Amino acid sequence: MRCVVFDLDGTLADTSGDLIAAANACFADLGHAAPLDAAADGDTAVRGARAMLRLGFARIRGEGDHEADVDAQYQPLLDHYSRDIASHTYFYDGALDAISRLRAASFRVAICTNKPGHLTDLLLDALDARDHFDAVVAADTLTVSKPDPAPFFEAVSRAGGDPARAFLIGDTQTDRDTARAAGVPIVLVSFGPAGARVLDMAHDVALHSYAELDDVAVQLLGR
């Protein structure tokens, strides 16, 4: 079966507002004014909790080694995020409709994310989106995560897809590197937090709108 595998944060959904809010809550607990901004720092947010904490501490304290502080605030950030995971999060325009069309056309659809599994489950449940996907593979589903290709192959397998007829849609270098390691096409979205800058990386197809996905899927995987 043909299979389309999606990254989650910054590809299917804009999660940056809630991620940035969770990071700023950690800094507030430490007595600092919010150092991060959802609009300006969204591309950092989708790279994960540690990336946000590193940027925040660098802005507060200047450049240097802040890894001990990052380690100390990592779990509190996840705790803040889990308590308020979907206040500002939304699926990109047309994403769920495009997925419904793919499934109606007999494509399998999966998520492969570096978000921890319990947070992935919380978010999909909060957005009432679990049933749109044939499989979900998160950062801790296996012992490795992207850019190792194993989670991609696991997502395809769990979805009932054929890895020889699959591709990955993402918005970061990690996604691009995952697809390259798996030997499958990479589709990069231009509407994620990084915007069109992501297209400076080598890629197979650029996706500017989910209205284009039907044609892209047929182009890459056939009918």
N, C-alpha and C positions, 0 to 999 in steps of 0.2 A: 504493500500500500504506500502511496505517496504521503509524505509527512512534512509538515511545516513546524519548525521548532522556534519558539519565541523566547528571547530574554524578557524579563518582567519590568524592572525599574528602568524608566527612560525609554523603553521600547513599546511595551503595551500600555503602560500607565505612567503618568507623571506623579511620582511619589515624593518629589523633592521637598514639598512644603512640610509634610509631616516628619520627614527625616531631619530637616534643618531645625524644626521646632524641638525635636527630641534632643538634638545636640545642644541647642541653646539652653534647654532646661538643665542640662548637666552643668553648663558654665554658670547659670544662675544659682545652682546649688552651691557653687564655689565662690559666689559673691561677685561674679563678673557680669557686666552688661553683655547683651547678645553680640557675639563677634561675627556671626554668619547671617547671610541674607538669602532667602529662598530664591529670589529672582536672579541674583548675581552668582550664587554658588551652587546652582542646581547640578552642574556637571560634576562637582565634587561630591554632592550628596549621593549620586547614583554609583559612585565608586566605593561607597560603604562607610560604615561607622568610623573606622580608624582614619580614613581620609578626612572626614569632617573634623574629627578631634584634632588631628595634626594641624589642619589649617587654622582652627580656632585658637589653639595654644600658640601657634606662630604669630598670630595677630595680637594676642594679648601680651605675650612675653618676648616676642622677637624670635628670630631664627635660632635654632639650637636643637639639642636632643631632648625631646619631650616624650619619649616612648614610655617611660614609667608612668607619666600622667595619663597618656593615652590608654595604657593597659588598665589603669585604675578606674577610668571612666567608661570603659567599653561596655561592661555589663549594665551600669546605671543607664547608659544611653539606650540599650536594648529594652530595659525595663520601662523607661519613659515612652519609648516608641510603641511598645506592645499595649500600653494603656490608652494610647490615642493614635491609632494607626491609620485612620482613614478620614480625618476631618477635612483635609485639604487634597486628598488623593483622588484622581479621576482617570478613567481610561481615555486615551487619545481618541479624537473624533473618528468614528467609523470603525474602531478596532473590533468591537464585539460583533458588529454586523458583518464585517469581513470574515471573521472566524466562523460565524454561522453559515456564510456562503461556502467557505471552504469545506466544511463538514457535509453540507448538502451535496457538494460535488465529489464526495467520497475521499477527501483528504483526511488524514489523521492530523491532529493538532496537539502540540505539547508545549509545556514551559520548561526551560532549563535556566535556572537562576542561581546566583551566588548569594541570595538572601537565605538566612537560616530557615530551616523547614517550619518551625513553629510560627515564625513571623509570616512566612508565605501562606500558611494555612489560615492564620488570623486575617490577613489582608484579603485573600480570595473570598473568605466567608463574609467579611464585612462588606465587600463589594458585590456579594451574591453572584459570583462568577465561576465558582468551582465547576459547575456542570458544563461549561463551555470547552473544557479541555479533557483530552483522552488520557493525559499523563502529566504529572508535575514532578520534576526532579530539582531539589534544592541544594544548597551548599553542603549540607551534612547528610544527604541521602547516601552518598558513597564516602569513601575515605579521602577522595580527591575532589576538587572543584574546578570550574573553568579557570584558566584556559586548557587544562587537561581535557582531552576529547572524550574521556570515559563518561562524564555526565550527559553529554550530548547523545552518545550512542545509547545510554540507558534510557533517556527520554524517548528516543525513537522506538526502542524495543518495547517499553511499557505501553506506548501508544499503539502498538501493533503495526508500526511502519517498517519500511525497507530502508536501511541506511544508504543504499545505493540510489535511492530516490527521495532524498531529504535535503533540506537546507536550513540554515540558521538566520534568523532576523535579530539584529542587535543594534547597539548604539555606542559601543566602546571598543577600544583596542582589544580588551579581553575577549569580547565576542568574536572579533575578526580573527584573533589568534586561535581561538577554539575551533572555528570553522576550518582554518588552514590546517590545523593539526588533525582534524577529522577527515580532511580531503573532500569537503563539501562546499557548495557556494555560500558566500556570505552576502546578505542583503543588509545594508546600513540605512537606518532611518535618519532623515534630515530634520525631523521635528522634535527630537529629544532635547534634553538640556544643553548639550553641546552644539546644537544647531547644525548648520551646514558645514562647520569645521570638521566634523567627523568624516566627511567625504574626502578630506585630504589624504586619508589612508587608502591603500589599495583595497578595492572591493569589486564584487561582481555586478551588483545592481544597487542603485540608490532608490529608496522608497520615500517619496515626498508626501504621500497621502495613502491612507488605507483603502481608498477607492481604487488604487492601482494594484492592489495585492492579487486580485484574481488573475490578471494578465501576467503578473510576475511569476506566480506559481505555475501557470501553464508553460510559460517561457522556459523555466528552469527544470520542470519535472515532467512536462508533457501532459497530454490528456488521458 
